[in-house]
Amino acid sequence: MAFKCPETIEELEKLERLLPLCRKALYEATQAKLESGAARTEREATRQLAEESGKPEESIRTAIKSQKHKLGLINPPCEKEKQAVEKAPICAIWTGDQDSYTPTKYIEAARQVMGGIDLDPASNEWAQKTVKAKVYYTKEDNGLDKPWQGNIFLNPPYSHPEVKHFVDKLLKELKLGQQAILLTNNNTDTKIFHDAAKKAAAVCFTKGRINFLKPDGSLSSPTNGQVFYYFGENNEKFIQIFLEFGILMATI
């Protein structure tokens, strides 16, 4: 979408109020990735933000530098960086693609393993055409504040810190005899991965990357591979069914 130049004083003033908020949001998203272990360096964090948002990495990095300067963490930016900052934050504010959904074959595999899907706690009406969970929560419902019961399929938003909140909630809510399948990126060096893998009965590292679906019919192009975690007592069936998707490992 092309940038629309403000046509009135009111629009210009609104834009000027938003710019500092955008820089602040990008800086905080970077720090959240570092604190959660999703990224080891700031450069890696900004690269992830660029991949998640589809926006230029340099624009995001410049906006973050501007915020760090404001906080007194680095020296003032040069004139070239100042000019780039004025253009960057509005188009780069989104830090996680929450409008990408799991392809049908993986949903059907999860349904076959668990015998059905009772809850999809991070979803919407469009995704439910495939998932068909008995209960689902949308962004407006805020599934993090709701009880999670029955067989759960969770493909959380991959933006930070939302992904950590959803994974932590799942691990906290799971009870003996309950089943769940979680899908995340395969960032094996992160705390999120280790926390989930330690509690899972088995994991599946996908062969290749999952091209997630979008409402307009297009496919996403992720730069990470993915991993499915199975929680429950039916891990042999999970391994049997998900074997076609990648390498399976049972945990101990």
N, C-alpha and C positions, 0 to 999 in steps of 0.2 A: 504494500500500500504506500503510495507517494505521500510525502510529508506535506501537509496543508499549512501554508503560511497564515498566521493570525491576521484577521481582517479588521478587527476592532481593538480598541484599547483594552476592553474587558478580556478579550481572548488572549492578548499579549500578557496581561497581568496574571492570568490564570496559568499560562505556560511558564512564566517566570517563577511562580510559586511551586510548580511541579518539579522543575529541574533539580533543586536541592533534595527533594524527596526521592527522586529516581536515583541520584548518585548515592544517597544514604542506603536505599534498598539494595543496590548492587554491592556496595561495600559490606553490608551485613550478611548478604547471601554468601559472599566469598568467605567471610569469617566463620559462618556456620558450617561450610564445607570443610574448612581446616579443623575446626573443633570436633566435628563428628568423625573425622578420619576419612571422609570421602575424597579428600585431596590432600596431598602432602606438601604442596607448595602453592603460593598464590597464583603462579602462572598456570599450574594445572587446574586450579579452581576456576580461573577466568576462562580457560579453554572449555571446561565443562559447562559453564554458564552460556558460552557462545553456542555450543552444540545443542543445549537444551532449548535455547531461545531462537536459534537460527539467525542470530545477529552477528555482525563482525566482531571478532575477538578484540581487535585493536580499539574499537569504539568503547567496548566494555572496560577494557584495561585503562583507557584514558579517563573515563568517568570515575573509576575507582581511585585513580591517582589524585583526581581533583578533590574527592572526599577526604583522602588521607592528608592532603595538604591543609584542608580546612580544619582537620583535627590536630594539626601540628605534628604529624608523624613523618612527613617528608618535606623537602624543600619545595618552593613554589614551582608550578609547571611552567614550561617555556611557552612562548606565544603560540606556537603551532599546536601544542597540546590544548591550550585554552580554547582555540577555535574549534578543535575536534570535540571537546566536551560539550560545547553549546549545541552540537548536532546529535550527540550520541545517546544521552539517557532516555529520551522519550521513546525512541525506537527499540531500545534494548532493555526496557524495564522488566519484561516477562522473563522469569528465571527458571521456568520448568514447564514442559509441554504436558499439560494435564488433559489434553484432548486427543490422546492416542489410545487405542483400545486393542485388547488381545484378540488375535485371529481365532476364528471358529474352531479350528482343529485342536488348539490347545485347551479351549474351554470344554470341548466335548471329551477330551482325554481326562481332564480334571473331574468332569461329571461321572465318567465311567469308573475312575478310581474310588471316588468317595460315595458313589451311589446317588448323587444329587448335590445341588448347591443351595444351601439354606440362606446364606448371607453373602452379599457383596458390599463391603462397607465403604468403598471408594468408587462410586459409579454414577450413572445418570440414565435417563430414559433411553437414549440412543444405544448405549452399551448393553442395556438389558434385552435388546432384541436378540442378542446372542447368548448372554449369560443366563437369563431367565431365572434369577435367584428368587426364592420365596420372599426375601426381604432385601432391600438395598437402600443405601444411604447416599445422598448426593452431597455436593459441596455445601449446599444451603442447609442440609440436615446436620452437617458436621458429625460424621460417624465416630469421631474420636470421643464424643460425649455420650454415645449410645452403647447399650450392651451388645456383645458379640456372642451369638449362640449358634449351635449346630455346625454343619459343614460349611467352612468359609473358603471362598476364593478371593484372594487379595492381590490386585495389581495396583499398588499405591502410586500416587503422584510422585514423580522422580525429582521434583524440586526440593530444595532444602530450606528449612528443616522438616518439611512435611513428611518426607519419606521415613525419616527416623522416628517421628511421632507415630506413624501408622505401624511400623514394624514393632516398635516397643509395645504398643497397645495389643497387637496380636500375641506377642510372646507372653504378655501379662494375663490376657484373657483366657488363653487355652487351658482347658481342663482335661483330666484323665478321661480317655475314651472319645474325646472330640477330634475331628479331623480338619485340616486346613492345608491349602496349597497357596504358597506365596511366590510371586514373580518379581524379581528385581534385576538390575544390572549386575554383572558378575565382577564387581569390585572386591576381589578376594582379600585385599589388604586392609579393608575398612572394619571398623568396630561393628557396623550394621551387619555385614556378612558373617562375621565370626559369632555374634550373638545368635543370629538365626540358625546358622549351620550347626552350632553346638546343641540346639534344642530339637532340630529336625531329625526325623528317622532316616531320611534319605534326601539326596539332592541330585538334580539333573543339570549339567552344564550343556547348554545348547550348542549344537554344531552349526556354526554360522549365527547371524544376528536375526532377531525377529523384526520383521517389518510390520510395525503396528498400524492398525487401521485408523483413518480419520473420517469424520462425518461427511466430508465432501467426496469420499471414495478414493482419495489418494493414500499413499503409504509413507510411513516415516522411514528415515534412513539413519538409524542409530550408528554410532561409532563404537559402541560397546556390545559385547555379547551379553547373554542373559542367563539366569539360573532360576530353576524352580526348586522350592523347598517343600518337602512333604512332612506334615506333622500328623501322627496318628499311629494306629496299630496295623495298617494295611500296606506296609512299605513294600512287600513283595509284589503286590499288584501294581503299585506305583512304578516300581522298577520295570516290570513287564511291559506296561503300557507306554511309559515315557522313553523307553529304550530307543525308539525310532527318532527321537528328537536330539539325542546327544549322549554324552557319557554319564553314567549313573554311579553314584557312590553312596553306600550305606554308612551312617555314622555310628560311633560307639560311645 
